[in-house]
Amino acid sequence: MRAILFVELLGGIGDLLIALPAIQALGRSHPEAALRVLTFAPGAELLRHDPLVAETIVAASDGARRAVDDELARHRYDLIVSDTRYEGIATAIEASGAGRWVTDLWRHPPPHERVAGRFLAILLQEGVIASAAIAPPRLWLTSEEWDQAETALADCPRPRVVLWAEAGMPIKRWPAANFVALGRALRDRCAASLVVPIGDDAAGAGEIVAAIGAGARVLGRGPLPRFAAALGCCDIVVAADTMATHMAATLGVPAVTLFGPGWHGRYGQAPPHVNLQGWTACPLRDIADFTRQECWYSGRCPCGPAPVCMAATTPEQVLAAAVSLLEGG
């Protein structure tokens, strides 16, 4: 086998991190092959120094199918694996003349099988990876990125707790007031430094830091690998967006993930990480595909004026989980 393509165009950085164990298992299983990954920016930056990935191809945010077509015209592949099926992408791959292809990495999973594990199980079943090639995923960051992150956090005594208050979808946000209450409690109980990174909402991050007061600081925006290194220089990460917690887990940093519309059994982390599912009794939850829920794209909760599932998880519950992780229990 000389050339392998992995197509990861689901759209989120968290999706790429979920696929990373499968990508790296393919690389280890076929060290003689050039493994290319087609994905979006800025997630592609996380693969820049991965020794298992020969090349990363970046698709335009509005050009997923065009990027697939261009890549299939550019190279002939012995194997193509894709977690993406929309816009006829799977059909294009299957008609490409590739020696082998795997275009369905899901296949009706049970409610409590995590996505990353599902991908690996299917690739094993298809015989395209070896069981000995499966290992925890790794992010390859440079010494300069680690040094820059540590310098940026030098004035933050340990333990350092990251509060990632942003989310890719509005319906996934935990109330800012809850982050404030949690931050104050962690400062007072654990003498923790609270690090609030800026994503797309700089004003919101600043307001949370100002409301927490002493012990809290904003972490400015920078390249994605530097953000990853900053997470790796902290002691726990608390977030309602799985991008941050998947990244933390990949770096060996304990994480608390706050779930609302999504289902912890598929998108959560294995212990010792903690998954807190808000309002398990939601009558509209669709475990098979949360994007079919009325709230997902509209950003409006039909059960209340604010996302009931997110508000159902209290600062006290998150504090207990965070303290347990900080104390190693």
ABEGO torsion letter per residue (X at the ends): XABBBBBBAAGBAAAAAAAAAAAAAAAAABAABBBBBBBBOAAAAAAAABAABABBBBBBAAAAAAAAAAAAAABBBABBBBABABGGAAAAAAAAGBABBBABAAGGBBAABBAAAAAAAAAAAAGABBAAABBBBBBBBBAAAAAAAAAAAAABBOBBBBBBABBABAAABBBAAAAAAAAAAAAAAAGBBBBBBBBABAAAAAAAAAAAEBGBBBBBBBBAAAAAAAAAABABBBBABAAAAAAAAAAGBBBBBBBBABBAAAABBBOABBBBBBGAABAABBAABAAABAAAAAGBBAABABBAAAAABBAAAAAAAAAAAAAGX
